[in-house]
Amino acid sequence: MADLLELLNKDTQLRRVASTNGGEWAGPCPWCGGKDRFRVWPNAPKPRYWCRRCGRSGDAIQYLRDRYGLSFREACEKLGLEPQKPGISALRPRVQPLSAPSPAWQERARQFADECQAALWSVQGGRALAWLHGRGLKDDTIRSAGLGYNWEDRREGGELWGLERDVWLPRGIVIPWEVEGKLWALSIRRPAGEPKYCQVAGSSNALYGADQLRAGHAAVLVEGVFDALAVRQAAGDLVAAVASGSHGARHPRWIARLAFCSAVLVAFDADDAGEKAAQWWLSVLRNAKRWRPYFDDPAALAQAGLDLRFWVALGLGDKCTDPCAACSIAEFCRFLRSLGAVPQCRTGNNQKQLAAAG
């Protein structure tokens, strides 16, 4: 029977980084990439893996089911196991329990976030604040989002966070993910190095801005937090702007909230990875529509000085009876050209649409 480490090393490169639970390995996630966000404990009493970014987790059987689409029986046969008679629940894709981190984690996370928020508005945070302004974000938006700045790389003992392992806190802009009064996650946007975004150990899989969603109202689903903040700043009265990351928030808790919206514009990045992630959401949400940014992402539209609110309104159909038709794209492109801007599109299909706009 192939062990978990042997199985995973066929799809990623793992190295031993700690002795936790008989040995902890780390490397790029087979689903969402990165450098060392994917953690594996192959010698634990129950061998398992977990990605700190997209939340994928499980054992060898679950990996084969999620990664290669095998059935329970097929995965057992692949591993040389004798499949027991599973109930209905075992034959369905497993849904991981989802909850906010422990009270101890939240207490320390809030202290850290508050410290960083104060630092952002101090002399130490001058360059970070200027970077946020350069992204088109205003002071009110930055303050309401609780953004902060961690001025140096540091490690803290896991006991401060209610964890068994140390917690790495890299230098960068600190982003709190709060839902229903609880802090579900902290992510940090680093000024250099890979990965650009790091999620603080112990964070839970969350949908950024989930509290903004209202049944019967429209939403825009984007990849990045700064995209969500740009949309909220420009059109918060029209839509709720939420962010999932490229593979995060794929849980019934968050899917159900989006399903009750009147419409969901899936505005993931205009690249192959963004398109692939967008198609997943389109497959699970009947009220979803792909609304591709005609720059790299929605924040890039705002950075270019363009009317992000108009772009959102087009997606909602405010300017056209059929917002999916080429006429809305043509109208948007004429609008860009009226401002002297020429959108840089990434796909041949977009280039054809722009050419047709005249």
C-alpha positions as CSV (number, residue, x, y, z in Angstrom):
1,M,0.0,0.0,0.0
2,A,1.4,3.4,-0.9
3,D,1.8,5.7,2.1
4,L,0.5,9.3,2.2
5,L,3.9,10.9,1.7
6,E,4.7,8.7,-1.3
7,L,1.3,9.4,-2.8
8,L,1.6,13.2,-2.4
9,N,5.2,13.4,-3.7
10,K,3.9,12.3,-7.1
11,D,2.1,15.7,-7.4
12,T,4.3,18.1,-5.3
13,Q,7.7,18.4,-3.7
14,L,7.6,18.0,0.1
15,R,10.4,18.5,2.7
16,R,10.5,17.8,6.4
17,V,10.1,21.0,8.4
18,A,9.2,19.9,11.9
19,S,8.9,16.9,14.2
20,T,5.2,17.5,15.1
21,N,3.1,14.3,15.2
22,G,5.9,12.1,14.1
23,G,7.2,14.5,11.4
24,E,5.7,17.4,9.5
25,W,6.4,18.0,5.8
26,A,5.7,21.1,3.8
27,G,5.6,22.2,0.1
28,P,3.4,23.7,-2.6
29,C,-0.2,22.8,-2.5
30,P,-1.3,20.5,-5.4
31,W,-4.4,22.6,-5.8
32,C,-3.4,26.3,-5.2
33,G,0.4,26.3,-5.4
34,G,2.5,28.5,-3.1
35,K,5.7,27.5,-1.5
36,D,5.1,25.8,1.8
37,R,1.4,26.3,2.6
38,F,0.6,22.5,2.2
39,R,1.3,20.6,5.4
40,V,1.5,16.8,5.8
41,W,1.8,14.5,8.8
42,P,2.4,11.1,7.3
43,N,3.4,9.4,10.5
44,A,0.6,10.6,12.8
45,P,-1.8,8.1,14.3
46,K,-4.2,9.3,11.5
47,P,-2.0,10.4,8.6
48,R,-3.4,13.6,7.0
49,Y,-2.7,16.7,4.9
50,W,-3.9,20.3,5.1
51,C,-3.5,23.4,3.1
52,R,-3.3,26.7,5.0
53,R,-4.6,28.7,2.0
54,C,-7.4,26.8,0.3
55,G,-8.4,24.5,3.2
56,R,-8.1,21.2,1.4
57,S,-7.5,18.4,3.9
58,G,-7.9,14.7,4.5
59,D,-6.2,11.3,4.2
60,A,-4.9,9.3,1.3
61,I,-8.4,8.1,0.3
62,Q,-9.7,11.7,0.4
63,Y,-6.8,12.9,-1.7
64,L,-7.4,10.4,-4.5
65,R,-11.1,11.3,-4.4
66,D,-10.6,15.1,-4.5
67,R,-7.6,15.2,-6.8
68,Y,-8.4,12.5,-9.3
69,G,-12.2,12.1,-9.0
70,L,-12.0,8.5,-7.9
71,S,-14.9,6.8,-6.1
72,F,-14.4,5.5,-2.5
73,R,-14.0,2.0,-3.8
74,E,-11.6,3.0,-6.5
75,A,-9.5,5.0,-4.1
76,C,-9.3,2.0,-1.7
77,E,-8.3,-0.3,-4.6
78,K,-5.6,2.2,-5.7
79,L,-4.1,2.1,-2.2
80,G,-4.4,-1.6,-1.8
81,L,-7.0,-1.4,0.9
82,E,-10.1,-3.6,1.4
83,P,-13.0,-1.2,1.1
84,Q,-15.5,-1.6,3.9
85,K,-19.2,-1.1,3.2
86,P,-19.6,2.6,3.4
87,G,-22.8,4.3,4.2
88,I,-24.3,6.9,1.9
89,S,-22.3,9.7,3.6
90,A,-19.0,7.9,2.8
91,L,-19.9,7.8,-0.9
92,R,-20.6,11.5,-1.0
93,P,-17.8,14.1,-1.1
94,R,-16.8,14.7,2.5
95,V,-17.8,18.1,4.0
96,Q,-15.3,19.2,6.6
97,P,-16.8,20.8,9.8
98,L,-16.3,24.5,9.6
99,S,-16.0,26.9,12.6
100,A,-14.1,30.0,13.7
101,P,-10.7,29.4,15.3
102,S,-10.5,28.8,19.1
103,P,-11.1,31.6,21.6
104,A,-7.4,31.6,22.4
105,W,-6.5,32.1,18.8
106,Q,-9.0,34.9,18.3
107,E,-7.8,36.7,21.4
108,R,-4.2,36.8,20.3
109,A,-5.2,37.4,16.6
110,R,-7.2,40.5,17.7
111,Q,-4.3,41.8,19.8
112,F,-1.9,41.4,16.8
113,A,-4.4,43.0,14.4
114,D,-4.9,46.0,16.7
115,E,-1.2,46.5,17.1
116,C,-0.8,46.3,13.3
117,Q,-3.7,48.7,12.7
118,A,-2.1,51.3,15.0
119,A,1.3,50.8,13.2
120,L,-0.2,51.4,9.8
121,W,-1.2,54.9,10.8
122,S,2.2,55.6,12.4
123,V,5.5,56.7,10.8
124,Q,6.4,53.0,10.6
125,G,3.5,52.3,8.3
126,G,4.0,55.3,5.9
127,R,5.2,53.2,2.9
128,A,2.5,50.5,3.4
129,L,-0.2,53.2,3.6
130,A,1.1,54.8,0.5
131,W,1.0,51.4,-1.2
132,L,-2.7,51.0,-0.3
133,H,-3.4,54.6,-1.6
134,G,-1.7,53.6,-4.8
135,R,-4.2,50.7,-5.1
136,G,-6.9,53.3,-5.1
137,L,-8.2,52.7,-1.6
138,K,-9.3,55.7,0.5
139,D,-8.6,56.2,4.2
140,D,-12.2,55.4,5.2
141,T,-12.1,52.1,3.3
142,I,-8.8,51.2,4.8
143,R,-10.0,52.0,8.4
144,S,-13.3,50.2,8.0
145,A,-11.6,47.1,6.8
146,G,-9.3,47.1,9.8
147,L,-6.1,46.8,7.7
148,G,-2.8,47.0,9.5
149,Y,0.9,46.8,9.0
150,N,3.3,44.3,10.6
151,W,6.7,46.0,10.3
152,E,9.0,42.9,10.8
153,D,9.1,39.2,10.3
154,R,8.6,37.4,13.6
155,R,7.7,34.0,15.1
156,E,5.6,33.6,18.2
157,G,5.2,30.5,20.4
158,G,2.1,28.5,19.5
159,E,0.9,28.6,23.1
160,L,0.0,32.3,22.6
161,W,-2.3,31.3,19.8
162,G,-3.7,28.0,21.3
163,L,-1.6,26.0,18.8
164,E,1.0,23.3,19.2
165,R,3.3,24.8,16.6
166,D,5.0,28.2,16.3
167,V,3.2,30.9,14.3
168,W,5.1,32.8,11.6
169,L,4.1,36.4,11.1
170,P,5.8,37.9,8.1
171,R,6.2,41.6,7.4
172,G,3.4,43.1,5.4
173,I,-0.1,44.4,5.3
174,V,-2.4,42.6,7.8
175,I,-5.9,41.7,6.7
176,P,-8.5,40.5,9.2
177,W,-11.3,38.3,8.0
178,E,-14.3,38.8,10.4
179,V,-17.6,37.1,10.2
180,E,-20.5,37.5,12.7
181,G,-18.3,39.2,15.2
182,K,-15.6,36.5,15.2
183,L,-12.2,36.7,13.6
184,W,-12.0,33.7,11.3
185,A,-8.7,34.4,9.6
186,L,-5.7,36.7,9.3
187,S,-3.8,37.1,6.0
188,I,-0.7,39.1,5.3
189,R,0.2,40.6,2.0
190,R,4.0,40.6,1.9
191,P,6.0,43.3,0.1
192,A,8.3,40.8,-1.5
193,G,8.9,37.1,-1.8
194,E,6.6,34.1,-2.4
195,P,3.9,33.5,-1.6
196,K,2.7,37.1,-1.8
197,Y,-0.2,36.3,0.6
198,C,0.3,34.2,3.7
199,Q,-2.5,33.1,6.0
200,V,-1.6,33.0,9.7
201,A,-1.5,29.5,11.1
202,G,-4.7,28.5,12.7
203,S,-7.0,30.5,10.4
204,S,-10.2,29.0,9.3
205,N,-11.6,28.8,5.7
206,A,-13.8,31.9,5.4
207,L,-15.5,34.1,2.8
208,Y,-14.2,37.6,3.2
209,G,-17.0,40.1,3.6
210,A,-19.7,37.4,4.2
211,D,-21.6,39.7,6.6
212,Q,-22.3,42.1,3.7
213,L,-24.4,39.5,1.9
214,R,-28.2,39.9,2.0
215,A,-30.9,37.6,0.6
216,G,-32.4,39.1,-2.5
217,H,-29.5,41.5,-3.1
218,A,-26.7,41.3,-5.6
219,A,-23.1,40.3,-4.9
220,V,-19.7,40.5,-6.6
221,L,-17.4,37.5,-5.9
222,V,-13.7,38.3,-6.5
223,E,-10.4,36.5,-5.7
224,G,-8.6,39.1,-3.6
225,V,-9.5,41.2,-0.6
226,F,-8.2,44.4,-2.3
227,D,-10.5,43.7,-5.2
228,A,-13.4,43.3,-2.8
229,L,-12.5,46.6,-1.1
230,A,-12.2,48.4,-4.4
231,V,-15.7,47.2,-5.5
232,R,-17.2,48.0,-2.0
233,Q,-15.7,51.5,-2.1
234,A,-17.1,52.2,-5.6
235,A,-20.4,50.4,-5.6
236,G,-21.1,49.2,-2.0
237,D,-24.7,50.5,-2.3
238,L,-25.3,48.3,-5.4
239,V,-23.7,45.0,-4.4
240,A,-22.0,43.2,-1.6
241,A,-18.4,42.6,-2.4
242,V,-16.9,39.3,-1.1
243,A,-13.6,37.5,-1.7
244,S,-12.8,33.8,-1.6
245,G,-9.2,33.6,-2.8
246,S,-8.7,31.4,-5.9
247,H,-9.9,28.2,-4.1
248,G,-11.2,29.2,-0.7
249,A,-14.7,29.4,0.7
250,R,-15.9,26.3,-1.2
251,H,-18.0,25.2,1.7
252,P,-21.8,24.8,2.0
253,R,-21.9,27.5,4.7
254,W,-20.6,30.2,2.3
255,I,-22.2,28.7,-0.9
256,A,-25.6,28.9,0.8
257,R,-25.2,32.6,1.6
258,L,-24.3,33.3,-2.0
259,A,-27.2,31.2,-3.3
260,F,-29.7,33.5,-1.7
261,C,-28.4,36.5,-3.5
262,S,-30.4,37.9,-6.4
263,A,-27.3,37.6,-8.6
264,V,-23.6,36.9,-8.2
265,L,-21.1,38.4,-10.6
266,V,-18.1,36.1,-10.6
267,A,-15.3,38.6,-11.3
268,F,-12.2,36.5,-10.8
269,D,-9.0,37.5,-12.4
270,A,-8.7,37.7,-16.1
271,D,-6.2,34.8,-16.4
272,D,-6.4,31.0,-16.9
273,A,-6.4,30.3,-13.2
274,G,-9.1,32.9,-12.6
275,E,-11.2,31.5,-15.4
276,K,-10.9,27.9,-14.0
277,A,-11.9,29.0,-10.5
278,A,-14.8,31.0,-11.9
279,Q,-16.2,28.0,-13.7
280,W,-16.3,26.1,-10.4
281,W,-18.6,28.8,-8.9
282,L,-20.7,28.9,-12.0
283,S,-21.3,25.2,-11.7
284,V,-22.6,25.4,-8.1
285,L,-24.5,28.7,-8.1
286,R,-27.5,29.0,-10.4
287,N,-27.6,32.7,-9.8
288,A,-24.0,33.3,-10.9
289,K,-22.7,34.9,-14.0
290,R,-19.1,35.3,-15.2
291,W,-18.2,39.0,-15.2
292,R,-14.6,39.1,-16.4
293,P,-12.5,42.2,-15.5
294,Y,-11.1,43.7,-18.7
295,F,-7.9,44.5,-16.9
296,D,-6.0,42.0,-14.7
297,D,-8.6,42.3,-11.9
298,P,-11.2,44.7,-10.5
299,A,-8.7,46.6,-8.5
300,A,-6.7,47.3,-11.6
301,L,-9.7,49.1,-13.1
302,A,-9.8,51.4,-10.1
303,Q,-6.0,51.9,-10.2
304,A,-6.3,53.0,-13.8
305,G,-8.8,55.7,-12.7
306,L,-11.8,54.0,-14.5
307,D,-15.3,53.9,-13.2
308,L,-15.6,50.7,-11.4
309,R,-19.2,51.5,-10.4
310,F,-20.1,51.6,-14.1
311,W,-18.5,48.2,-14.7
312,V,-20.5,46.7,-11.8
313,A,-23.7,48.4,-13.1
314,L,-23.2,46.8,-16.5
315,G,-22.8,43.4,-15.0
316,L,-26.1,43.9,-13.2
317,G,-27.8,44.9,-16.4
318,D,-28.5,48.5,-15.5
319,K,-27.2,49.7,-18.9
320,C,-28.3,47.0,-21.2
321,T,-31.3,44.6,-21.4
322,D,-28.9,41.7,-21.9
323,P,-25.6,42.3,-20.0
324,C,-24.1,39.1,-21.3
325,A,-24.4,40.2,-24.9
326,A,-21.6,41.9,-26.8
327,C,-23.5,45.2,-26.7
328,S,-22.6,45.7,-23.0
329,I,-19.0,44.9,-23.7
330,A,-19.0,47.3,-26.6
331,E,-20.6,50.0,-24.5
332,F,-18.0,49.5,-21.8
333,C,-15.1,49.6,-24.3
334,R,-16.4,52.9,-25.8
335,F,-16.6,54.2,-22.3
336,L,-12.9,53.3,-21.7
337,R,-11.9,54.9,-24.9
338,S,-13.8,58.1,-24.1
339,L,-11.4,58.4,-21.1
340,G,-8.4,57.8,-23.4
341,A,-7.8,54.3,-21.9
342,V,-7.2,51.1,-23.9
343,P,-7.9,48.0,-21.9
344,Q,-5.2,45.3,-22.1
345,C,-7.0,42.0,-22.5
346,R,-5.5,38.6,-21.9
347,T,-7.5,36.3,-24.2
348,G,-8.2,36.1,-27.9
349,N,-11.9,36.1,-27.1
350,N,-11.6,39.4,-25.3
351,Q,-9.5,40.9,-28.2
352,K,-12.3,40.0,-30.6
353,Q,-14.9,41.6,-28.4
354,L,-12.8,44.8,-28.2
355,A,-12.3,44.9,-31.9
356,A,-16.1,44.5,-32.5
357,A,-16.7,47.4,-30.1
358,G,-15.1,49.7,-32.7
